[in-house]
Amino acid sequence: MPQPEPVFDGTEGDILDELYEWPGVTFSSHTLTQRLNPDLQITAPEYRTAFAHVSSIIEKHIGGLIRGKRSRDADGVFFNNLKLTPKGEQAAIQVRKRRALPGNVQLIMDVVDAIRKRDRGAGG
């Protein structure tokens, strides 16, 4: 029996989407954390938490969906030169499609409402 496609929500989806949206940009764990949390100061304790979260997601998907080089600095291990693998690109496309669904559903509902109003006007 085929396995269901994994669903990448929250930060996982944000990381895949960001890497897909900007293929020519060289990302690291640090730059992804900054892009996903633009309101956090790098020196804030919340930034360290966000960095740890982003890093753990990258570690989980390194080799499968994301490729990059493991490095070390004063803050510990991080990844740089992050890119999507072909499988990661497919996952990012699925994330983008799923995120577009609410907007598409609203568009369909607006069209249905317009048709109903038109039909009520023609029948009255």
WOFENUR-V840035 format. One record per backbone hydrogen bond with DSSP energy under -0.5 kcal/mol. CO is the residue of the C=O (numbers start at 1). NH is the residue of the N-H. If there is no record, write none. Layout:
CO/NH ; CO/NH
//
This chain:
6/8 ; 7/9 ; 9/12 ; 9/13 ; 10/14 ; 11/15 ; 12/16 ; 13/17 ; 14/18 ; 15/19 ; 16/20 ; 17/21 ; 18/22 ; 20/23 ; 22/25 ; 25/27 ; 27/81 ; 27/82 ; 28/32 ; 29/33 ; 30/34 ; 31/35 ; 32/36 ; 33/37 ; 35/38 ; 37/40 ; 41/44 ; 44/47 ; 44/48 ; 45/49 ; 46/50 ; 47/51 ; 48/52 ; 49/53 ; 50/54 ; 51/55 ; 52/56 ; 53/57 ; 54/58 ; 55/59 ; 56/60 ; 57/61 ; 58/62 ; 61/64 ; 61/65 ; 61/66 ; 65/85 ; 66/63 ; 67/83 ; 69/80 ; 71/78 ; 73/76 ; 76/73 ; 78/71 ; 79/29 ; 80/69 ; 82/27 ; 83/67 ; 85/89 ; 86/90 ; 87/91 ; 88/92 ; 89/93 ; 90/94 ; 91/95 ; 92/96 ; 93/97 ; 94/98 ; 95/99 ; 96/100 ; 97/101 ; 98/101 ; 98/102 ; 100/104 ; 101/105 ; 102/106 ; 103/107 ; 104/108 ; 105/109 ; 106/110 ; 107/111 ; 108/112 ; 109/113 ; 110/114 ; 111/115 ; 112/116 ; 113/117 ; 114/118 ; 115/119 ; 116/120 ; 117/121 ; 118/122 ; 119/123 ; 120/124
//
